[in-house]
């Protein structure tokens, strides 16, 4: 995964994160999108509405960076 320096991460607009209020899971490139999906269930203290909104942002970023997403909902993550 490409590394974001603390300075670059601090410079990102809130809308560049899956969880903008918490500034968790940046969506800067394909690698970050895959990481956001993998770590999605590890984000704490967020509501289901915030997760729904984050999932929409992740799916939009996945389309932008050509990342395949098999799950239709965040509730399917990790359920094989």
Gaussian input, Z-matrix of N, CA and C with variables (Angstrom, degrees):
# hf/3-21g

backbone

0 1
 N
 C     1     B1
 C     2     B2     1     A1
 N     3     B3     2     A2     1     D1
 C     4     B4     3     A3     2     D2
 C     5     B5     4     A4     3     D3
 N     6     B6     5     A5     4     D4
 C     7     B7     6     A6     5     D5
 C     8     B8     7     A7     6     D6
 N     9     B9     8     A8     7     D7
 C    10    B10     9     A9     8     D8
 C    11    B11    10    A10     9     D9
 N    12    B12    11    A11    10    D10
 C    13    B13    12    A12    11    D11
 C    14    B14    13    A13    12    D12
 N    15    B15    14    A14    13    D13
 C    16    B16    15    A15    14    D14
 C    17    B17    16    A16    15    D15
 N    18    B18    17    A17    16    D16
 C    19    B19    18    A18    17    D17
 C    20    B20    19    A19    18    D18
 N    21    B21    20    A20    19    D19
 C    22    B22    21    A21    20    D20
 C    23    B23    22    A22    21    D21
 N    24    B24    23    A23    22    D22
 C    25    B25    24    A24    23    D23
 C    26    B26    25    A25    24    D24
 N    27    B27    26    A26    25    D25
 C    28    B28    27    A27    26    D26
 C    29    B29    28    A28    27    D27
 N    30    B30    29    A29    28    D28
 C    31    B31    30    A30    29    D29
 C    32    B32    31    A31    30    D30
 N    33    B33    32    A32    31    D31
 C    34    B34    33    A33    32    D32
 C    35    B35    34    A34    33    D33
 N    36    B36    35    A35    34    D34
 C    37    B37    36    A36    35    D35
 C    38    B38    37    A37    36    D36
 N    39    B39    38    A38    37    D37
 C    40    B40    39    A39    38    D38
 C    41    B41    40    A40    39    D39
 N    42    B42    41    A41    40    D40
 C    43    B43    42    A42    41    D41
 C    44    B44    43    A43    42    D42
 N    45    B45    44    A44    43    D43
 C    46    B46    45    A45    44    D44
 C    47    B47    46    A46    45    D45
 N    48    B48    47    A47    46    D46
 C    49    B49    48    A48    47    D47
 C    50    B50    49    A49    48    D48
 N    51    B51    50    A50    49    D49
 C    52    B52    51    A51    50    D50
 C    53    B53    52    A52    51    D51
 N    54    B54    53    A53    52    D52
 C    55    B55    54    A54    53    D53
 C    56    B56    55    A55    54    D54
 N    57    B57    56    A56    55    D55
 C    58    B58    57    A57    56    D56
 C    59    B59    58    A58    57    D57
 N    60    B60    59    A59    58    D58
 C    61    B61    60    A60    59    D59
 C    62    B62    61    A61    60    D60
 N    63    B63    62    A62    61    D61
 C    64    B64    63    A63    62    D62
 C    65    B65    64    A64    63    D63
 N    66    B66    65    A65    64    D64
 C    67    B67    66    A66    65    D65
 C    68    B68    67    A67    66    D66
 N    69    B69    68    A68    67    D67
 C    70    B70    69    A69    68    D68
 C    71    B71    70    A70    69    D69
 N    72    B72    71    A71    70    D70
 C    73    B73    72    A72    71    D71
 C    74    B74    73    A73    72    D72
 N    75    B75    74    A74    73    D73
 C    76    B76    75    A75    74    D74
 C    77    B77    76    A76    75    D75
 N    78    B78    77    A77    76    D76
 C    79    B79    78    A78    77    D77
 C    80    B80    79    A79    78    D78
 N    81    B81    80    A80    79    D79
 C    82    B82    81    A81    80    D80
 C    83    B83    82    A82    81    D81
 N    84    B84    83    A83    82    D82
 C    85    B85    84    A84    83    D83
 C    86    B86    85    A85    84    D84
 N    87    B87    86    A86    85    D85
 C    88    B88    87    A87    86    D86
 C    89    B89    88    A88    87    D87
 N    90    B90    89    A89    88    D88
 C    91    B91    90    A90    89    D89
 C    92    B92    91    A91    90    D90
 N    93    B93    92    A92    91    D91
 C    94    B94    93    A93    92    D92
 C    95    B95    94    A94    93    D93
 N    96    B96    95    A95    94    D94
 C    97    B97    96    A96    95    D95
 C    98    B98    97    A97    96    D96
 N    99    B99    98    A98    97    D97
 C   100   B100    99    A99    98    D98
 C   101   B101   100   A100    99    D99
 N   102   B102   101   A101   100   D100
 C   103   B103   102   A102   101   D101
 C   104   B104   103   A103   102   D102
 N   105   B105   104   A104   103   D103
 C   106   B106   105   A105   104   D104
 C   107   B107   106   A106   105   D105
 N   108   B108   107   A107   106   D106
 C   109   B109   108   A108   107   D107
 C   110   B110   109   A109   108   D108
 N   111   B111   110   A110   109   D109
 C   112   B112   111   A111   110   D110
 C   113   B113   112   A112   111   D111
 N   114   B114   113   A113   112   D112
 C   115   B115   114   A114   113   D113
 C   116   B116   115   A115   114   D114
 N   117   B117   116   A116   115   D115
 C   118   B118   117   A117   116   D116
 C   119   B119   118   A118   117   D117
 N   120   B120   119   A119   118   D118
 C   121   B121   120   A120   119   D119
 C   122   B122   121   A121   120   D120
 N   123   B123   122   A122   121   D121
 C   124   B124   123   A123   122   D122
 C   125   B125   124   A124   123   D123
 N   126   B126   125   A125   124   D124
 C   127   B127   126   A126   125   D125
 C   128   B128   127   A127   126   D126
 N   129   B129   128   A128   127   D127
 C   130   B130   129   A129   128   D128
 C   131   B131   130   A130   129   D129
 N   132   B132   131   A131   130   D130
 C   133   B133   132   A132   131   D131
 C   134   B134   133   A133   132   D132
 N   135   B135   134   A134   133   D133
 C   136   B136   135   A135   134   D134
 C   137   B137   136   A136   135   D135
 N   138   B138   137   A137   136   D136
 C   139   B139   138   A138   137   D137
 C   140   B140   139   A139   138   D138
 N   141   B141   140   A140   139   D139
 C   142   B142   141   A141   140   D140
 C   143   B143   142   A142   141   D141
 N   144   B144   143   A143   142   D142
 C   145   B145   144   A144   143   D143
 C   146   B146   145   A145   144   D144
 N   147   B147   146   A146   145   D145
 C   148   B148   147   A147   146   D146
 C   149   B149   148   A148   147   D147
 N   150   B150   149   A149   148   D148
 C   151   B151   150   A150   149   D149
 C   152   B152   151   A151   150   D150
 N   153   B153   152   A152   151   D151
 C   154   B154   153   A153   152   D152
 C   155   B155   154   A154   153   D153
 N   156   B156   155   A155   154   D154
 C   157   B157   156   A156   155   D155
 C   158   B158   157   A157   156   D156
 N   159   B159   158   A158   157   D157
 C   160   B160   159   A159   158   D158
 C   161   B161   160   A160   159   D159
 N   162   B162   161   A161   160   D160
 C   163   B163   162   A162   161   D161
 C   164   B164   163   A163   162   D162
 N   165   B165   164   A164   163   D163
 C   166   B166   165   A165   164   D164
 C   167   B167   166   A166   165   D165
 N   168   B168   167   A167   166   D166
 C   169   B169   168   A168   167   D167
 C   170   B170   169   A169   168   D168
 N   171   B171   170   A170   169   D169
 C   172   B172   171   A171   170   D170
 C   173   B173   172   A172   171   D171
 N   174   B174   173   A173   172   D172
 C   175   B175   174   A174   173   D173
 C   176   B176   175   A175   174   D174
 N   177   B177   176   A176   175   D175
 C   178   B178   177   A177   176   D176
 C   179   B179   178   A178   177   D177
 N   180   B180   179   A179   178   D178
 C   181   B181   180   A180   179   D179
 C   182   B182   181   A181   180   D180
 N   183   B183   182   A182   181   D181
 C   184   B184   183   A183   182   D182
 C   185   B185   184   A184   183   D183
 N   186   B186   185   A185   184   D184
 C   187   B187   186   A186   185   D185
 C   188   B188   187   A187   186   D186
 N   189   B189   188   A188   187   D187
 C   190   B190   189   A189   188   D188
 C   191   B191   190   A190   189   D189
 N   192   B192   191   A191   190   D190
 C   193   B193   192   A192   191   D191
 C   194   B194   193   A193   192   D192
 N   195   B195   194   A194   193   D193
 C   196   B196   195   A195   194   D194
 C   197   B197   196   A196   195   D195
 N   198   B198   197   A197   196   D196
 C   199   B199   198   A198   197   D197
 C   200   B200   199   A199   198   D198
 N   201   B201   200   A200   199   D199
 C   202   B202   201   A201   200   D200
 C   203   B203   202   A202   201   D201
 N   204   B204   203   A203   202   D202
 C   205   B205   204   A204   203   D203
 C   206   B206   205   A205   204   D204
 N   207   B207   206   A206   205   D205
 C   208   B208   207   A207   206   D206
 C   209   B209   208   A208   207   D207
 N   210   B210   209   A209   208   D208
 C   211   B211   210   A210   209   D209
 C   212   B212   211   A211   210   D210
 N   213   B213   212   A212   211   D211
 C   214   B214   213   A213   212   D212
 C   215   B215   214   A214   213   D213
 N   216   B216   215   A215   214   D214
 C   217   B217   216   A216   215   D215
 C   218   B218   217   A217   216   D216
 N   219   B219   218   A218   217   D217
 C   220   B220   219   A219   218   D218
 C   221   B221   220   A220   219   D219
 N   222   B222   221   A221   220   D220
 C   223   B223   222   A222   221   D221
 C   224   B224   223   A223   222   D222
 N   225   B225   224   A224   223   D223
 C   226   B226   225   A225   224   D224
 C   227   B227   226   A226   225   D225
 N   228   B228   227   A227   226   D226
 C   229   B229   228   A228   227   D227
 C   230   B230   229   A229   228   D228
 N   231   B231   230   A230   229   D229
 C   232   B232   231   A231   230   D230
 C   233   B233   232   A232   231   D231
 N   234   B234   233   A233   232   D232
 C   235   B235   234   A234   233   D233
 C   236   B236   235   A235   234   D234
 N   237   B237   236   A236   235   D235
 C   238   B238   237   A237   236   D236
 C   239   B239   238   A238   237   D237

   B1=1.4470
   B2=1.5198
   B3=1.3024
   B4=1.4434
   B5=1.5243
   B6=1.2983
   B7=1.4563
   B8=1.5204
   B9=1.3198
   B10=1.4568
   B11=1.5170
   B12=1.3205
   B13=1.4498
   B14=1.5232
   B15=1.2929
   B16=1.4651
   B17=1.5288
   B18=1.3198
   B19=1.4713
   B20=1.5305
   B21=1.3477
   B22=1.4621
   B23=1.5332
   B24=1.3226
   B25=1.4635
   B26=1.5281
   B27=1.3328
   B28=1.4667
   B29=1.5223
   B30=1.3254
   B31=1.4598
   B32=1.5283
   B33=1.3377
   B34=1.4634
   B35=1.5229
   B36=1.3246
   B37=1.4606
   B38=1.5203
   B39=1.3231
   B40=1.4653
   B41=1.5186
   B42=1.3376
   B43=1.4678
   B44=1.5204
   B45=1.3166
   B46=1.4680
   B47=1.5281
   B48=1.3348
   B49=1.4616
   B50=1.5234
   B51=1.3152
   B52=1.4649
   B53=1.5244
   B54=1.3165
   B55=1.4604
   B56=1.5300
   B57=1.3293
   B58=1.4639
   B59=1.5276
   B60=1.3139
   B61=1.4693
   B62=1.5279
   B63=1.3260
   B64=1.4632
   B65=1.5276
   B66=1.3425
   B67=1.4715
   B68=1.5337
   B69=1.3363
   B70=1.4669
   B71=1.5160
   B72=1.2958
   B73=1.4643
   B74=1.5319
   B75=1.3471
   B76=1.4645
   B77=1.5303
   B78=1.3263
   B79=1.4755
   B80=1.5288
   B81=1.3153
   B82=1.4581
   B83=1.5246
   B84=1.3262
   B85=1.4632
   B86=1.5344
   B87=1.3219
   B88=1.4660
   B89=1.5246
   B90=1.3000
   B91=1.4559
   B92=1.5295
   B93=1.3192
   B94=1.4600
   B95=1.5313
   B96=1.3092
   B97=1.4716
   B98=1.5301
   B99=1.3343
   B100=1.4699
   B101=1.5303
   B102=1.3158
   B103=1.4581
   B104=1.5313
   B105=1.3209
   B106=1.4694
   B107=1.5238
   B108=1.3195
   B109=1.4675
   B110=1.5325
   B111=1.3178
   B112=1.4649
   B113=1.5332
   B114=1.3176
   B115=1.4606
   B116=1.5291
   B117=1.3118
   B118=1.4577
   B119=1.5245
   B120=1.3173
   B121=1.4654
   B122=1.5273
   B123=1.3287
   B124=1.4591
   B125=1.5254
   B126=1.3310
   B127=1.4643
   B128=1.5263
   B129=1.3160
   B130=1.4594
   B131=1.5202
   B132=1.3113
   B133=1.4626
   B134=1.5247
   B135=1.3393
   B136=1.4633
   B137=1.5260
   B138=1.3175
   B139=1.4623
   B140=1.5283
   B141=1.3156
   B142=1.4644
   B143=1.5291
   B144=1.3323
   B145=1.4705
   B146=1.5295
   B147=1.3274
   B148=1.4663
   B149=1.5308
   B150=1.3175
   B151=1.4750
   B152=1.5259
   B153=1.3331
   B154=1.4720
   B155=1.5247
   B156=1.3289
   B157=1.4658
   B158=1.5310
   B159=1.3308
   B160=1.4715
   B161=1.5223
   B162=1.3341
   B163=1.4654
   B164=1.5304
   B165=1.3258
   B166=1.4697
   B167=1.5278
   B168=1.3326
   B169=1.4664
   B170=1.5311
   B171=1.3260
   B172=1.4640
   B173=1.5259
   B174=1.3273
   B175=1.4729
   B176=1.5269
   B177=1.3222
   B178=1.4654
   B179=1.5272
   B180=1.3234
   B181=1.4652
   B182=1.5269
   B183=1.3198
   B184=1.4679
   B185=1.5305
   B186=1.3211
   B187=1.4743
   B188=1.5325
   B189=1.3076
   B190=1.4708
   B191=1.5311
   B192=1.3325
   B193=1.4599
   B194=1.5214
   B195=1.3385
   B196=1.4613
   B197=1.5295
   B198=1.3269
   B199=1.4584
   B200=1.5238
   B201=1.3189
   B202=1.4607
   B203=1.5269
   B204=1.3237
   B205=1.4589
   B206=1.5203
   B207=1.3168
   B208=1.4607
   B209=1.5260
   B210=1.3192
   B211=1.4539
   B212=1.5273
   B213=1.3158
   B214=1.4619
   B215=1.5253
   B216=1.3252
   B217=1.4566
   B218=1.5267
   B219=1.3176
   B220=1.4691
   B221=1.5274
   B222=1.3135
   B223=1.4649
   B224=1.5413
   B225=1.3227
   B226=1.4726
   B227=1.5155
   B228=1.3129
   B229=1.4636
   B230=1.5239
   B231=1.3181
   B232=1.4618
   B233=1.5044
   B234=1.3237
   B235=1.4657
   B236=1.5180
   B237=1.3052
   B238=1.4618
   B239=1.4954
   A1=108.55
   A2=115.87
   A3=118.94
   A4=109.27
   A5=115.38
   A6=120.67
   A7=109.91
   A8=115.44
   A9=121.65
   A10=106.92
   A11=116.20
   A12=118.44
   A13=108.42
   A14=116.42
   A15=120.16
   A16=110.21
   A17=116.24
   A18=120.63
   A19=111.06
   A20=116.92
   A21=119.73
   A22=110.57
   A23=116.33
   A24=120.09
   A25=110.53
   A26=116.25
   A27=120.57
   A28=111.88
   A29=116.90
   A30=121.43
   A31=113.30
   A32=117.85
   A33=120.72
   A34=110.84
   A35=115.13
   A36=120.01
   A37=108.89
   A38=116.15
   A39=120.77
   A40=112.26
   A41=117.36
   A42=119.72
   A43=113.55
   A44=117.75
   A45=122.30
   A46=112.05
   A47=116.36
   A48=122.24
   A49=109.06
   A50=116.30
   A51=119.98
   A52=109.68
   A53=116.41
   A54=122.84
   A55=108.00
   A56=117.34
   A57=120.17
   A58=114.74
   A59=118.05
   A60=120.79
   A61=110.66
   A62=116.04
   A63=122.07
   A64=112.24
   A65=115.92
   A66=122.60
   A67=110.05
   A68=114.51
   A69=122.24
   A70=110.00
   A71=116.42
   A72=125.47
   A73=112.74
   A74=115.78
   A75=119.27
   A76=110.75
   A77=115.65
   A78=121.69
   A79=109.24
   A80=116.17
   A81=122.04
   A82=115.17
   A83=117.32
   A84=120.45
   A85=108.37
   A86=116.38
   A87=121.05
   A88=111.79
   A89=116.78
   A90=120.79
   A91=111.15
   A92=116.70
   A93=120.40
   A94=111.17
   A95=117.34
   A96=120.49
   A97=109.71
   A98=116.51
   A99=119.62
   A100=110.80
   A101=116.98
   A102=121.11
   A103=110.91
   A104=117.19
   A105=120.83
   A106=110.73
   A107=116.39
   A108=119.86
   A109=109.87
   A110=116.28
   A111=120.71
   A112=111.89
   A113=116.96
   A114=120.93
   A115=113.20
   A116=117.06
   A117=122.28
   A118=112.79
   A119=117.07
   A120=121.14
   A121=113.39
   A122=117.28
   A123=120.77
   A124=112.54
   A125=116.87
   A126=119.98
   A127=107.98
   A128=115.81
   A129=121.83
   A130=111.84
   A131=114.91
   A132=123.07
   A133=113.42
   A134=115.66
   A135=120.86
   A136=108.50
   A137=115.41
   A138=120.66
   A139=109.85
   A140=115.87
   A141=119.80
   A142=110.60
   A143=117.85
   A144=120.38
   A145=110.74
   A146=116.94
   A147=120.43
   A148=110.20
   A149=117.08
   A150=120.22
   A151=110.80
   A152=116.98
   A153=120.02
   A154=110.57
   A155=116.59
   A156=121.22
   A157=110.82
   A158=116.66
   A159=120.51
   A160=110.36
   A161=116.97
   A162=120.68
   A163=110.37
   A164=117.02
   A165=120.37
   A166=110.66
   A167=116.81
   A168=119.85
   A169=110.94
   A170=116.73
   A171=120.40
   A172=110.36
   A173=116.73
   A174=119.48
   A175=111.35
   A176=117.79
   A177=120.99
   A178=110.23
   A179=116.80
   A180=120.44
   A181=110.30
   A182=117.53
   A183=121.01
   A184=109.94
   A185=117.02
   A186=119.70
   A187=110.39
   A188=115.94
   A189=121.35
   A190=111.33
   A191=116.94
   A192=121.36
   A193=113.11
   A194=116.52
   A195=122.21
   A196=112.90
   A197=115.36
   A198=122.29
   A199=107.93
   A200=116.33
   A201=120.57
   A202=110.00
   A203=115.48
   A204=121.82
   A205=107.20
   A206=116.66
   A207=121.48
   A208=112.84
   A209=116.73
   A210=120.92
   A211=110.32
   A212=115.70
   A213=120.81
   A214=111.03
   A215=116.58
   A216=122.95
   A217=108.83
   A218=115.88
   A219=118.86
   A220=110.79
   A221=116.90
   A222=120.04
   A223=112.01
   A224=117.30
   A225=121.99
   A226=113.51
   A227=117.96
   A228=121.24
   A229=109.38
   A230=116.05
   A231=122.16
   A232=115.47
   A233=117.33
   A234=120.00
   A235=108.77
   A236=115.21
   A237=120.61
   A238=111.70
   D1=141.05
   D2=177.06
   D3=-69.20
   D4=139.79
   D5=-176.96
   D6=-88.06
   D7=140.27
   D8=172.09
   D9=-105.98
   D10=124.07
   D11=175.09
   D12=-67.50
   D13=159.03
   D14=179.13
   D15=-58.65
   D16=-38.94
   D17=179.84
   D18=-64.45
   D19=-45.36
   D20=-179.94
   D21=-66.09
   D22=-40.81
   D23=178.36
   D24=-61.50
   D25=-42.30
   D26=179.05
   D27=-64.77
   D28=-28.14
   D29=-179.01
   D30=-81.32
   D31=-13.83
   D32=-178.95
   D33=-67.59
   D34=139.80
   D35=172.79
   D36=-67.92
   D37=152.52
   D38=-179.83
   D39=-55.45
   D40=-34.84
   D41=-176.82
   D42=-72.09
   D43=-0.80
   D44=175.89
   D45=-91.97
   D46=7.06
   D47=179.70
   D48=-115.67
   D49=147.14
   D50=174.33
   D51=-63.34
   D52=-40.29
   D53=178.14
   D54=-116.09
   D55=85.61
   D56=-172.24
   D57=-64.89
   D58=-37.09
   D59=-178.86
   D60=-61.84
   D61=-39.55
   D62=179.91
   D63=-91.84
   D64=-8.73
   D65=-175.99
   D66=53.64
   D67=47.71
   D68=179.36
   D69=-110.29
   D70=143.65
   D71=174.52
   D72=62.44
   D73=77.69
   D74=176.27
   D75=-63.47
   D76=150.86
   D77=-177.41
   D78=-122.38
   D79=56.05
   D80=-173.95
   D81=-84.61
   D82=-24.36
   D83=-178.35
   D84=-161.05
   D85=179.69
   D86=-176.67
   D87=-58.54
   D88=-40.90
   D89=-179.26
   D90=-62.60
   D91=-42.57
   D92=178.77
   D93=-67.55
   D94=-35.31
   D95=177.95
   D96=-63.83
   D97=-47.23
   D98=178.13
   D99=-60.34
   D100=-39.62
   D101=179.11
   D102=-66.68
   D103=-39.42
   D104=178.99
   D105=-61.91
   D106=-38.11
   D107=177.57
   D108=-67.74
   D109=-45.28
   D110=-177.77
   D111=-63.47
   D112=-34.55
   D113=-175.84
   D114=-99.88
   D115=3.39
   D116=-173.74
   D117=-50.52
   D118=-47.90
   D119=-176.61
   D120=-75.53
   D121=-5.58
   D122=178.63
   D123=-89.01
   D124=-12.20
   D125=179.66
   D126=-73.29
   D127=126.59
   D128=-175.36
   D129=-105.08
   D130=161.50
   D131=174.27
   D132=59.96
   D133=42.57
   D134=173.88
   D135=-126.93
   D136=149.42
   D137=-179.53
   D138=-83.35
   D139=167.33
   D140=175.20
   D141=-63.42
   D142=-34.53
   D143=176.52
   D144=-63.19
   D145=-40.67
   D146=177.25
   D147=-66.22
   D148=-37.45
   D149=176.90
   D150=-66.28
   D151=-40.61
   D152=176.83
   D153=-59.10
   D154=-45.91
   D155=-179.61
   D156=-66.06
   D157=-40.50
   D158=178.68
   D159=-63.73
   D160=-40.28
   D161=-179.99
   D162=-62.72
   D163=-39.37
   D164=177.24
   D165=-62.97
   D166=-41.85
   D167=178.29
   D168=-65.49
   D169=-40.07
   D170=179.10
   D171=-64.15
   D172=-44.87
   D173=-179.38
   D174=-64.37
   D175=-37.38
   D176=177.03
   D177=-65.12
   D178=-43.43
   D179=178.37
   D180=-66.31
   D181=-36.84
   D182=178.32
   D183=-61.66
   D184=-42.62
   D185=177.10
   D186=-62.71
   D187=-43.54
   D188=-178.56
   D189=-60.88
   D190=-41.68
   D191=-175.35
   D192=-101.28
   D193=11.38
   D194=176.35
   D195=58.34
   D196=47.94
   D197=177.35
   D198=-103.34
   D199=127.10
   D200=179.26
   D201=-76.61
   D202=129.33
   D203=177.19
   D204=-119.64
   D205=117.53
   D206=-177.67
   D207=-84.18
   D208=-29.59
   D209=-178.09
   D210=-77.86
   D211=139.08
   D212=176.31
   D213=-86.51
   D214=-22.39
   D215=-178.51
   D216=-141.49
   D217=154.19
   D218=177.37
   D219=-64.90
   D220=-21.19
   D221=179.37
   D222=-69.11
   D223=-14.68
   D224=179.02
   D225=-89.62
   D226=-8.14
   D227=-176.81
   D228=-62.91
   D229=128.76
   D230=178.30
   D231=79.61
   D232=5.88
   D233=179.51
   D234=-110.53
   D235=94.55
   D236=-179.20
   D237=-96.13

